[in-house]
Amino acid sequence: MNIKKAYEIAAGNYLTKDLPKDWEEMEEEEFNRFIEDNKWEPFANWDAHQVWESIDTLANEIIEATKETDK
């Protein structure tokens, strides 16, 4: 699995919309606004940075789990 796909899967656990196709090229302010506008309700009190850190952590766990199953 590639890293971009892992992030897109992970984001689905925190956001109500899929990441935009161009999410990697978005300006930070625009990207943070997207996260703020699309946070899943349980994370409503989290700021965009906290949500993204959680997405990042989960994406990396997905990558590691995929590596383990590929052995």
C-alpha positions as CSV (number, residue, x, y, z in Angstrom):
1,M,0.0,0.0,0.0
2,N,1.3,3.4,-0.8
3,I,1.5,6.2,1.8
4,K,-1.0,8.5,0.1
5,K,-3.6,5.7,0.2
6,A,-2.9,5.0,3.9
7,Y,-3.5,8.7,4.7
8,E,-6.7,8.7,2.7
9,I,-7.9,5.6,4.6
10,A,-6.9,7.0,8.0
11,A,-8.6,10.3,7.3
12,G,-11.9,8.5,6.8
13,N,-11.8,7.7,10.5
14,Y,-11.6,11.4,11.5
15,L,-13.3,13.3,8.7
16,T,-16.8,13.3,7.3
17,K,-15.5,13.8,3.7
18,D,-12.7,12.2,1.8
19,L,-9.5,14.1,1.5
20,P,-9.5,16.2,-1.7
21,K,-7.6,14.7,-4.6
22,D,-5.0,17.6,-4.3
23,W,-4.6,17.5,-0.5
24,E,-0.9,17.1,-0.7
25,E,-0.6,20.3,-2.7
26,M,-3.0,22.4,-0.7
27,E,-1.8,25.5,1.2
28,E,-1.6,24.8,5.0
29,E,-4.3,27.3,5.8
30,E,-6.7,25.9,3.2
31,F,-5.9,22.3,4.3
32,N,-6.5,23.2,8.0
33,R,-9.8,24.8,7.0
34,F,-10.8,21.7,5.2
35,I,-10.1,19.6,8.3
36,E,-12.0,22.1,10.6
37,D,-15.0,22.0,8.2
38,N,-15.1,18.2,8.0
39,K,-14.1,16.9,11.4
40,W,-16.2,14.0,12.6
41,E,-18.4,15.0,15.6
42,P,-16.4,13.1,18.2
43,F,-13.4,15.3,17.3
44,A,-15.3,18.6,17.2
45,N,-13.3,20.1,20.1
46,W,-9.9,19.1,18.5
47,D,-8.1,21.7,16.4
48,A,-7.0,20.8,12.9
49,H,-3.4,20.0,14.0
50,Q,-4.6,17.5,16.6
51,V,-6.8,15.8,14.0
52,W,-4.0,15.7,11.5
53,E,-1.6,14.2,14.1
54,S,-4.1,11.4,14.7
55,I,-4.5,10.8,11.0
56,D,-0.8,10.7,10.6
57,T,-0.4,8.2,13.4
58,L,-3.1,5.9,12.1
59,A,-1.7,6.1,8.5
60,N,1.7,5.1,9.8
61,E,0.2,2.2,11.7
62,I,-1.6,1.1,8.6
63,I,1.7,1.1,6.7
64,E,3.4,-0.9,9.4
65,A,0.6,-3.4,9.6
66,T,0.7,-3.8,5.8
67,K,4.4,-4.5,5.9
68,E,3.9,-7.1,8.6
69,T,1.2,-8.9,6.5
70,D,3.4,-8.8,3.4
71,K,6.1,-10.9,5.1
